[in-house]
Amino acid sequence: MRRVRLYLSILLVLLLVSCSSTTTKDGPPRRDIDVSLIPDAVPRFEPITAAGNKSPYQVFGRTYHVLPSGNGYRERGGASWYGTKFHGRQTSNGETYDMYAMTAAHRTLPIPSYVQVTNLDNGRKVIVRINDRGPFHGDRIIDLSYVAAKKLGYHQQGVSRVEVVAIDPVKFQHNAVEEPRMAYQQPLSGSPLPGSTYLQAGAFSSRDAAERKQRQLSGSTGYAVKVREGRVEGRSLFKVLVGPISDQAALAEVRSLLLRTENVAAFVVSD
């Protein structure tokens, strides 16, 4: 009987070692992606959710307290990123992690929150939406999506020194809306655009999510809204396109309209 128990114990250890040795490692997508086509997150007011905001909570023996709000939050420290290993898994608030979206994980900011992250080594800045918890290793203060890390220029080294500043969505929206209005007070040129010019109003890894956005925007601009499937890193990416738009004046008007009424920071693409 002792021999049987010893054999079973050895077998269990071997199985655990085997599992740990085959654990999928995290990393970037197989092929490069042009992050200049991916806009920053656009801060907007969202109620704090029950999911992901349990406070206090414990991880690896440490206790964390979620902040009641992000007002005044500013911190410097290390930033890491997460990619393929977690792509498609649930985040702390039940959303699906998308390494092509401008999101991040933070230990104590309420979910959802918006922050500006500055790479202190090169001065680059991005705005991301907090929808996950972490990182829980070392002295890192934030864990960015792959594309956010690439936009900041540290995706190859893995970790960078950053400054994280919380954004007040109300103040941000006021500034973002008033500035385009001032810019467009002067008459704009009606110079014609190529027939394949569109405004991209979103990009999603899920067709259902893209079609929801399509329905949301249909009828809001006077232009057709379509979903176009593409391939990025061997995966499907569903883009929501508004148009085609024929001239510069119309382009500026529709872009401003999407920002004011739909909280969408669209950018120009050719289909």
JOURMO-V155431 format. One record per helix or strand of 3 or more residues. SS is the DSSP state (2 for helix, 1 for strand). FROM is the first residue (numbers start at 0). LEN is the number of residues. Records with the same first field share a line. If there is no record, write none. Layout:
BEGIN
SS->FROM-LEN, FROM-LEN
END
This chain:
BEGIN
2->1-20, 34-3, 145-7, 168-15, 206-11, 247-15
1->56-3, 61-3, 73-9, 102-3, 112-7, 124-8, 139-6, 159-7, 196-8, 224-8, 234-9, 266-4
END
